[in-house]
Every structure is written in structure tokens, then in C-alpha cells.
Amino acid sequence: MSGYDVCVLGSFMKDLVATAERRPLPGETLHGTGFAEFLGGKGVNQAIAAARMGARTAIVGTIGEDRYGEEFLDLLSTDGVDTGWVVRHPELGTGVGLPLVLPDGSNSIIIVSRANAAITPDDIAAAGEVLTGSRVLSVQLELPVEASRAALQLASTAGATTILTPAPVGPVDASLARYVDILVPNEVEAAALTGLDCDDESQVPVIARKLAEEWDLRGCVVTLGSRGAFVLDRERDLELRVAPHRVATVDTVGAGDAFCGSLAASLAEGAALADAVRLANAAGALSTTVNGAADSAPNRSDAQALLDATAANASSMAAAPPEA
């Protein structure tokens, strides 16, 4: 047994980020206000987030034999993420992402998978030791479904807790559901999966229940951006709204991944789902105060400090007498 807390199966994306005052119209060329390069991809982001939360973390995926690939290996080793199961593809380059970030920090992203799309069930089988020896496996939908299914099946059969982030948004192969314990969609993904509107607050619990029943999940966590998160824990028969944190947001790229990596790390420690979501919510909020994706993930002490400060502020406001 490898003895890892968290294993992440996921993508490697070199992010080439443009900032602009607005999104361009069809056929329009628009002057941007800035440009930067970051290392990202949902897999990398989540692995680094989990490692910074103190989890012994490994990543499984595919990169190119190029400069971007080397940058990823260096970055992950700095944060202590084991890259021993990362495959180098001799022909396809490392994946790239093209985010556009607006002044309010919101973003939209185009991804070009490249080497990420080349991972196969055989690669997953070769990584069986880490997949079956980790307490938690976190998977997204940026890799071929056959590889994701093989990894989820291996980890689930071995007794690991499995987390799926259904992103990029789109139809989800029904065969994945039987191997998923906890589903973590954001509001756009949850709406796409159910046909219900997350903007309607009354529908958020309905959405979580619908997904939990259809997928036969242990838990469903709907992340709501600046509105916090909603937790459905079927094992504890618990539904809970987790309030947002007040932070100075500059860039939301990678916030959901910081949330999921932190969630995986907490669950690997044995935390209850609601407690894990509270810490993950703080981690996700802090990540929006830093530009970039992988590097925006906070360490555990900072996330815990924000969680404690928000709780203390809420307590003091509740205890304050009403103004005359």
C-alpha cells in the first residue's frame, strides 16, 4: 500500500491568461488589459491545494516532453506532490488553458487537452498502487472518461472515498456514478446536470437531493461562488448552508479546485463532510485573493485563520445589542 492521503487523477494545463474589461463579441477583436502565464489544470490545482492542507498527495496524469511539462514537475515537487505516476507523452504537448478574466474576477476558460487526452486505462492500471492505496481519490472531467472510470473503480473497490468534480460542464457518463461517493458541482454544473436553476435559492437543496438520489451518493456539495456552498450528507441525514467569507477577490480561476483539494485533504483526515466543507470554503475564498490557479491555493493555517475569524465575527455580531 502506498499510504497516500489524497490521490488526484487530473489534467495539467499551462494557463495563458488574458484580462479585459469585457468579453469580446462574436467576430470582434478586443484590446486586453493584461497577460500572464500560470501553471494550472484542475488536477494540478487540486493536488497542490491538498498538499498545502497537509495531505500526503500524489497525482496521476499525462504531460508532454516539453518545457511546460518540466515546469509542472518542478512546481509539484516544490509542494511535495509525488509525480511518480505522471506519464510523459513523446508526441503531444502539455495541455494549455486560455482563461479570460474580467475586472470583477469572474472568468471563462477554453482548454486544449493535448497530452491530457492521451491517458489510457492501461496507464491507470500501471498506477494501481497509488489509486488503491490512497484514502481519497479526486477526479474531474478533463480526461478521457475511460481513464476516469477505471481510476474511480479501482479506488472505490479498494475502499477509498471518491470525489468527482463534474467539470468541464457537459453530459456525464452514467457509468461513473456507481463509483462516486461525493459529487462537487458548482452552480453552473449543477444546473446543467439537473435542469434546475441555482440562482433560485429555494432550488439549491432540491438540486442537491436530486443529484444525490440519481447518483446514489454519500454526499453532494454544491459550490455557489460568492454565496458559499450547500452540503447534503446522506450518511448523517444532514443538510447545511455554509456561508461565504468576505475577501478582496481579484481572480476566481482555480477557486473551485482549491475548494476540492482542501475538501479531499480534510476527508482523508477523517473529518465529517460538513466540517470538511467549512474549511474548503475558506480555502476557496482565499484563493480568489491571488492571481493564477495552482499558486493561489492557500496553506492550512491561513484557511483555518479565515474560518476562525469569520466565525468570531459572526458570533460578535449575534451577541451585539440592537442599536437604539
N, C-alpha and C positions, 0 to 999 in steps of 0.2 A: 504494500500500500504506500502511495506517495505521501500521504499525510498533509495535503494542502487544505487550507480553509476554503478557498474560493478558486474555481477554475472558470475562466471566461473563454467561450468559443465566440470568435467575432472577427470583425474586419479591421484592417489597417488602412487609414485614409490620410494622405497628406492634404491638409486643408489650405486652399488658396483663397483667402478671404477678402472680399471687396466690401467696402462700406459706401452707402449712398443715402441721399435724402429720401428716396422713394424707390419702388421697384419700376423698372422700365416697362413701357407699354409695348405690345407686340410690334416688332419692326423698328423700334426706337433704339438709338444709341444714346446712352446717358453718361454724363461725366460722374465718376465716383468721387468720394471724398477721402478715401484711404485704401491701403492694401497691406496685407500681412500674410505670412506663412506660418502655419501651425501643424503640429502632428496630432492626428485625431483618428476618427473611426470609432464606432460605438464599442467595438471590442477593446481597443486600446484604452479608450476613455474609462470604461468600466473597470478594467484591470488596474489601472493606476489609482482610481478612486478607492477601490477595495484595499489596495496595498497601503495607501495613505491613512486608511482607517485601522491599520494594524493587522490586516489579514495576510497570512502567507498565501501568495497568489501566483497562479500560473496562467498562461494564455496559450490557446491553440488557434492557429490560423495560417495564412499564406501571404508571403511578401515577394517582391521581385528581387532579382540580383542587381540592385541599382542603389544610387545614393540615398533615395528615400528609405529603402529598406534598412540600410545601415543606420540611418538616423533613428529609426524606430527601435532597433535593437539596443542602441546606446541609451535612449530615453528610458526604456523599460528596465534596463539593468540598473540605472540610477535609482529607480524607485523599488528595486528588489523584486521585480516580477520575473518569474522563471520563463525564459523563452526557448527552453529546450525542445518544445514540441512545435515550434514555428517552422513551416516548410518554406524553402527558398525556391521560387519558380524561375527556371533559366530563360524563359522567353517573354513572359508577360511582366510588365512593370508593376510596381506597388500602386495600390488604389489611390485615387485622388477624389477630393471633395471640393465643391465650389460654392461656399456659403455666401449669401448676400445679407449683410447686417444693416438694419435701419437705425436711425437715431434713438429710438426707444428701446433698443436692444433686441427686438424681435428679429427672426431670421427665416430664410428659406434656403434650401440646400439642394444642389444637383450632385449626385455621386456617380463616379465611373469606376466600376468594380475592379477591372483588370485582374491582377493575380488573385484577389479575393474570390473570384468566380471559379477558380481552378481547383479549389479544395474538394476532395472526394471522400466517399465513405471509407476508402482504403486508408486515407490519411487519418481519419477519425479512429479507425481500428488500431493504427500504429500508436495513437495517443491514448489507448485504452487505460494504461496505468494511471495517468493523471485524472482522467474522466471518472474512473470508478473509485479513485482514492481521495476525492475531494468531498468536503461536506456540502458545498453548494456549487451548482453549475448555473452560470448565467449565459443566456443565448439571446441573440437578436435575429433579425431577418435580412441582414445584408449579405449573407452567404447562401449558397445553394441549399434548397430545402432538404435534399437527400442527406447532406452532411449534417445539417441541424438536427434532423430526425434521428440519425444514427447516434449522435452525441447525447441527445436527450434520453434516448432509450437506454444507452449504456449506463448513464449516471443514475437514472431513475431506478433501473433494475438493481443497482448497487446500493440503493437506499439514500442517495443524495437528495437534497432539496433542489428542485429545478425551477428556475425563473426564466420567463420569456418576456422580452420587450418586443411587441409586435410592430417594429419599425424597420424599414420604411413602411408606411401605411399601405395596405392593399389586402387582397384576399389571402387568407391564411389557410394553409393545407390542413385539412381536418385531422390528418394522421398525426399531427404534432400534439394535439390536445391531450391525448391519453397519457403523455409523458410529462406534462406541465403541472407543477404544483401551484405556482403563483404567477399570475399574469399582471403585467405592469404597463398598461396603455396610458398615453397622455390623452387629453380631451379630444384631439383630432382623431387619433387612432380608435378610441372608444366609440366615438360617433360612427366611424366608418364600419366598425365591426358589428354594431347593433342597429344602425339606422336611427338612433335616438340623439337628441341634442344636449350636449353637456353644458351649453350656455344656460339652459334652464336648470337652476339649482335643484329643483324637485326631482329631476330626472337622473341625477348622478347616482343615488342609491339604487334606482331601478336598473341603470346600466350595469352597475357592479354585480347586482344579483343575477341579471340575465346572463352575463358572461360566466359567472361562477357556476350557474346551473348548466349552461350549454357545454362548458368545457370540463365540468366535474372537477372544479378547482378546490384546493385547500383555502386559497385566498385570492382576492383581487384588489389591486391598488390602482386607483385612477388618479394620475397626477394632473393638477389643474393650474399649473403655472403660478401666476401671482395670487391665485385663490387657494393655494395649499394643496391638499390631497384628501382623498377619501379611501378608507380602509374597510374591506369586508373580510373578516376572519371567520370562516365557516367552522373551523375546529373549536373555536371559543365562543361561537354564536355571538359575534361582536361586529357592530358597525360603528365607525368613528370618523368624524370630520377632523382633520388635522389643519390647524390654522396656518396661514402664511407668516413669513418673517419679513420685517421691514428692513430692506437693504438698498444700497445705491446700485441699481442694475445698470451695467454697461454692455453686456453681451450674454445672450441666453444660449449660445452654442455650447453643447456639452452638459447643460444643466441636468437634463434627464438622465444622462449617463452617470454623472456624479451621484445622483439620487440612487440609481440602481446599483452602482458599485458599493456604495455605503450600505444599502439595504442588504446586499449579499454578505458583506462582512459582518454585519450585526446578527443576521440569521445564523451564520456559521458559528458565532459565539454562543448561540442558544437563546437569543433574545426573542421575546414574543413579537408577532408580526407588527402590532400597533407600536410597540416601543422602537422596533427597527425602523418603522416609517417615520417616527418623530425625528430620529437622528438623521435619517436620509433626507428629510425635508429641509433640515438646517444645512446639510452639505450641499444640496441642490441650490438653495438660496445663495449661499456664499460663493458658489461657482459663478454666479451671474455677475459678481462684482469684479471679475478678472477677464480680460480678453483671451480668446482662444478656447480650446477644448480640453485636451489632456492636462495641460498645465494649470487649468483653472480649478481642478479638484482640490478641496481643502484637506488639511490634516485633521485627525480626530479631535485634537484638543481645541482647535478653532471651531469646529462644528458643535462640539459639546458646549463651548462657551456661549455661542449664539443661542443654542437651545435653552441653556440655563438663564441667559439674560432675558429672553423673550418670556419665559415662564415667570421670572421675578417681576417683570414689568406688568404682566397680566395680573399677577397677584396684588401688586400695589394699587393698580387701578381699581380692582374689585373691592379693595379694602378702604379706598378713599371715600370720605363722606361726600354726599352730593353738594354742589355749590348752592349757596343761598340765592 
